[in-house]
Amino acid sequence: MQRSNVMGLSEEIREAIVPDGMVSIWWLGQASFVLRTNDQTIYIDPFLSEFEGRLIPPPFSPEEAPPASAVLITHDHIDHLDPETIPGLIKNSPEAKFLVPNPISSQLLDIGVPSEQIIGVQPEDNVSLGSIAVHVTPAMHGESFPPYAYTFGDPQEGYRFVGYVLEYGDTRIYHAGDTIVFDGLADMLRKLNVDVGLLPINGRNYFREKNNLVGNMDEREAVELAAEAHISTIIPMHYDMFEPNLGRPDALISYLQRFHPEITCVFLARFQRFNYFKSPQKLPEVQ
């Protein structure tokens, strides 16, 4: 596979000037994002290896990745916890903290992340990363099928699947990880005052799962979750990377326009920068 010819993305992220109060977001494909503030660079589920079957080549190699302040892992599937990506990030980010669900933290040790850089988390944990506070949320992900067998993880070991709400100033951004919508999720996000939701839309159904293809919420569920949780802006994810697991972004737009036109939907081009600032009346200049 040829690596993406996106020129200078690593340098763009490294050198981006992000005014105080703004969050810059780059989508790297699938569920992989980089978020930057004026003093932090946060990766969520970085997936930068040349994995067989990828439709979209990585924008840069793990060794070329901009240094991270923190790396947030939602669960241990390879497109979220990538053992070929993490070692490069460790080299570039010798002081970065790695947040990971407690039951799978040993996998980071096996990859070579020093124990002092690993923070094992569970839902309702709150972790301070300097100017950013991270609130950990549960995620419900498929493990065996059919029939549907969605779970939070082994009750004895703890939750293996999580999401994260990043709080920076008065802005809160939710990365759902891989999850379906479950009872209490919308209430939880509403209480956390989420502004932007990074939500999977690849969906699931019996026939997919009959072929061992696990899924998440679909485009309609993502919109309804945002509406019920009072999330004003959504960024769809997890619909572009593997041929058998593509979502329907066109269906999301149709549904949104018909039933919830009050919600803003931002479809990011791959590797595109999106700047979010909660107070548009005093937008800063961006370089």
N, C-alpha and C positions, 0 to 999 in steps of 0.2 A: 504493500500500500504506500502511495505517495503522501507525504505529509502535506497539510494544507499550505497553499501559497499565500496565505494572509500575511502581508508584509508588515513587520514591525509591531505585531500585537503585543508581544512581551514587552517591548520598549514603551509602547503606548501606555500599558498598565503601570509599568514602573514609574514613568515620568508624569503621569496624569496629575494635574493640579486640581484637587477637589476642595472647593471652598467649605468653610466650617458650616455644618448643618446639612450638607448635601451628601447623598450616597450615590456613588457611581457603580453600575452593575454591568458586568459582561457575561453573556451566556456562552458557554463553551460547548454546548450541545448536551443532549440527554438531560441529566439532572445536575450538571456541573456548572458552577457559577464562580466568578470572582467578584467580591464586593470591596470597594475602597471608600474610605473616608479620608479626612485630612491627615490622619495619623495611623490608620490600620489598613491591612490588606488581608481579607478573609476569603479562604477557599471553602466551598461547600461541595462535597462529593466530587473531588477532582478526578477526571477520567481522561488521561493524556497518553495512554499507551496505544500502540497500533494493533488493536485487538481485531482478530479475524471476524469479518462480518460487519464491521463499522461501515456505515454509508458516508459518514463525514469524517475525514481525517482530523487528527488533533491539530490545533492551531500552532502548537509549539511542543517541544519535547519536555519531559519533566525536568531535565537538566537546564533548560532554557527558561523555566517558569520564574516569574518575578517572586522575590522573597515574600514569605507569608508571615503575618503576625499570628495567625491561627488557622487550623484546618479542621473543619467540622464534617464528621462522617455520620450518615444517618443509619446505615446498616451494612451488612457484610456481603452483599452481592457485588460482583466484580466491577460493574459500571458505577458503583458508589464507593466501595473500598477496593481500590485498584493496586495490587501489590507491585505493579510495574511503575506506578506513578509515585507512590509514597517515598521510596528511597531518594529520588531526585529532589523532592521537596525538602527532605531532611537535610541534604547537603546545602541547599540554597537558604534554608531557614533554620539555623542551628538553635534558635531560641523560641521557635514557634510552639504553641500549645496545640495538641491534637485532642479534640473532643470526640468521644466515641461511646456507644452504649456499653455499659459495664460488662455484660456477658461476652462481648467480642473484643475486649481491650487486649487480650493476649495475642490476638492476631497482629496488632501493631508492634508488639514486642518481637514477634517472630520476624516481622519485616525489617526490624532494626531501629524502630523509634525508641529513644531512651525513655526509661520509665518515668523520669522526672518531667518529661514533656507530655505525658499522657494524662488526660483527665477523663476518668470514667463517669458517665452521666446516666441519669434516669429521669423520667417525666417528673415535672414539678421542681427539678433542680434549677438553680439560677447561678450562672457562672459569670464573673467579672473579667472582661478582657480589656482593661484600660477604659477607654471612653465608650466601649460597647458592653452592654449586658446581654447575656444569652439566656433565654428561657427555654427549657427543654419540654417538648410536648410528646405525647404518645403517638405512634403510628400503628395502623393495623394492616399487616401485609400477608399475602398468601404464602402458605408453606406446602400444602398437599391438596391435590385435586384430581378429578372431581370426586365428590361434590365439593362445593366451596368449603374451604377450611382456612379462614383468615384468623390471625392471632396476633397478640402483642408480644408473644414469647413465652417461655417456660416460667410459670409463676414462681418456681423455686429459684431460678437463676436471675430473673429480672427481664425487663423489656429489651428485646434485641432490635427493635425498630423504633426510631424516634424522628421527630421533626424539630426544627429550631425557630424561635422568634428572636430576631436580633433587634435590640433596642439601642438607638443612637439618638441622643437628644429627645425630640418629640416624635421621632420616626420609628416605626416598628415594621419589620419585614419578616414574613413567615416563609420558610422553606419546608414544604410538607414531607420531604422524603418520598418514599413509596408508601401510599396508603389508600384505602378506600375511605369513604365517609362513614363515620360511626356515631352512635348516640353520644352526645356531649361535646363533640369536636367543635361545632359552631359556637356553642356557649363559651367554651374555653377560649377560642380565638377572639370572640367579641369582648370578653373580659380583659384580654391582653391588648385591646385597642389596635389590632393589626391594620396597617395602611395598605401594604402591598403583599399579595400572595403569589408565591412561586409554586404553581400547582400542576401536578401531572394530569394529562388528559388522554392517556393511551387506552383507558377502559379495560374491561374484562368481560368474559362471557363463558358459558359452559363449553363451547367448542374449542375456544382457545385453551382453556385449562385442561380439556381432554388431551391436548397435545403438550401438556406440561409448560404452558406459557402463562406465567403469572401476570396479573394486571393490577390496575389501580382504578381510581375514580375516572369517569369519562368526562367528556366536555360539558354535558348538562349538569352533572353532579358538581363539577368545579364551579360553574356559574352559580348554582343554587347554594353551595357552601359559602361562596363569597357574599351573596345577598343576605343569607341568614346571619353571617358573622359580621356584617357591616364592613366588609373589606372593599375599599373604593377602587382599587387598581389590582388587576391580576396579570401575571406574566405566565403563559402556558409553557410547560416543559414536558420532557419525557415522551416525545412523539416523533422524533426525527432520526433516530440512530440505527435501528435495526429493522430490516424489511418486514419480519413477521409481527412487529410490535409498533406499527405506526398509528398515530391518533388521527383525529379528523378536525383540524383547525378550522376548516370552512364551516363545519357544523356548529362549532363553538360560536363563531361570529353570527350565524343565522339565529341561533338560540338566544344569544345575548341581545341582539337588536330587537328581537320580538318580545322578550320577557323582562329583561333587565337593562335597558339602555342607560340607566344611571351609573352603571359600572364601566370604568375605563379598562379596556383590554389592550395590552401592549404586546404585539408579536415582535420579538426581537429577531432581527437577522442574526445568523450565527456570527459570533465574535463582535457584535455591535455594542457600543457603549450606550447605556441609558442612564440619564441623570435624574434622580428623584430628590425633589426638595419640597417639603410639606407646606411651606408658606410662599406661594407664588407671587404675592404682592411685594416681596422683597428678594426676588431671585438674584443670586450673585452672578458675577461674570464667570464663565467657564473657559479654561484654556485647554 
